[in-house]
């Protein structure tokens, strides 16, 4: 890596030579470069070992037959990918993951924006409500999953509440045991847990919009909707990109909820790409095959975030 | 009704009541599962189920006791899990603060060759979620060497599976932490270091005694943003730790999900492992929320 060579750059050298004094400039600069590299190297080394190499390995191992424990490893060409593309379970998991993302991304970002607008209005107790809406975010997804698993039981809290709130019209279902209801149930819970996080991010975006703009809009006699459409929405451009990218990546990475609540069932209705990768790579110890799943996932995530960045780049 | 002052919204009593109704309904929506969790942790299983059909599900009434909490420590080595998580979280956060702030310092305030390459590489890592390379990483850490010096004799071993270090070291360096520190350091005037250098301070001294004392908000943000995932980590320890005595709290939850599910104890254990984060959150609520907000604005 060219990163760690502490050699002096000419550009900096000449620039410094003109405005600094004394003959030992070269030495102090060399020392500065040395100390700089020394201070950055723990992070750089750790990132190389625990980020760049594993990412590179995801690419390399996908073309081998590596297994977790076995020491032998050989080149396998595209075998993993031919197997992958014929694997019905993989296609199912890909479909579920995309379905989850397609539903969660717009719903969660819209709900979060509504909440942000609600808690942005300064009335008594605003801070209290803001804190409360945020509490699920600091609760671990593991705890949340197990809690909702209990509440989603056929005779559980959710069904009892539905019954009493609807005066016995709605009977509910075995939420996690019904192939049609399991993924929607997990979607609902996931939004409940994470929406506060994006509320706070929207909120910080809202607070960067100058109040003068709203006053000007008031003077022009703008309606509530017009103010939102022409002041708020354009003002949130950067926030929007960030929110879309983070929600999408989080949605595509769906794992803990599945592992705790449904194990991919019923009838593989909730299996996801990351869940498949873990099942294959960890439980069945097929590292190479899991790497090929990871690679597909990696490309998916990268494509989505690049496309989103491109689409939301300029313009309002 | 008299007209309101110019520029102010007409906020009559009905409007205000409506606003509070909306806010309270939302509050109930976000709070009810957690209230249910806490309340149920105080009840025996039979009563949890009996109370489901009425409002009592959210009230600590009836046969209330701490039995589930004592039960938790009998069903599983819960104390051990808690200690492990505290150790792992503390080590990750503290080492992360040190390593990432040093890197950001060198990137922000010092001149050396390759700086832009490193900064670019750090930022590039931000778009790749951990899940994409978690599986190859399991294979990789199983091949990593380690040295322990025992009685002045170095002992080599291969494989990091089933250790504390595999739960700590991979998560110390964090691109996002470096980035947050970096942007904060950029806002501190460079004259300060110049002045310190004229006084003969070395670079490390400037880092420690000039810049870091000024970087309190950044440190708080980074501490919070590394604390949460470290305490909540689940996928990684699930794969790399088999030994019971090394497991963190989130993985420990599976002990209560055996054939005979003990719901009261699950609720008690869930409450126990949520309380540290919740307490931390409520204590540093403002910093907490603003740090996440700053993460959004800067990202």
Interface residues (C-beta under 8 A of the other chain):
Chain A: X2 X3 X4 X5 X6 X7 X8 X9 X12 X29 X32 X33 X34 X35 X36 X37 X39 X40 X42 X43 X44 X46 X47 X49 X50 X51 X52 X53 X54 X55 X57 X58 X61 X66 X68 X69 X115 X118 X121 X123 X125 X129 X130 X131 X132 X133 X134 X135 X136 X138 X139 X140 X141 X142 X143 X144 X146 X147 X148 X150 X151 X155 X156 X157 X160 X164 X192 X196 X197 X200 X201 X203 X204 X205 X208 X215 X218 X238 X239 X242 X243 X245 X246 X249 X250 X252 X253 X255 X256 X259 X260 X274 X277 X278 X281 X282 X287 X290 X291 X293 X294 X297 X298 X301 X302 X305
Chain B: X7 X16 X19 X20 X22 X23 X26 X27 X29 X30 X31 X33 X34 X36 X37 X49 X52 X53 X57 X99 X100 X102 X103 X105 X106 X107 X110 X111 X112 X113 X114 X115 X117 X118 X121 X122 X125 X127 X128 X129 X130 X131 X132 X133 X134 X135 X136 X137 X138 X139 X140 X142 X144 X169 X170 X171 X172 X173 X175 X178 X202 X203 X204 X207 X228 X231 X232 X234 X235 X238 X239 X250 X253 X257 X263 X266 X267 X270 X273 X274 X277 X278 X280 X281 X282 X285 X288 X289 X290 X292 X293 X294 X295 X296 X297 X299
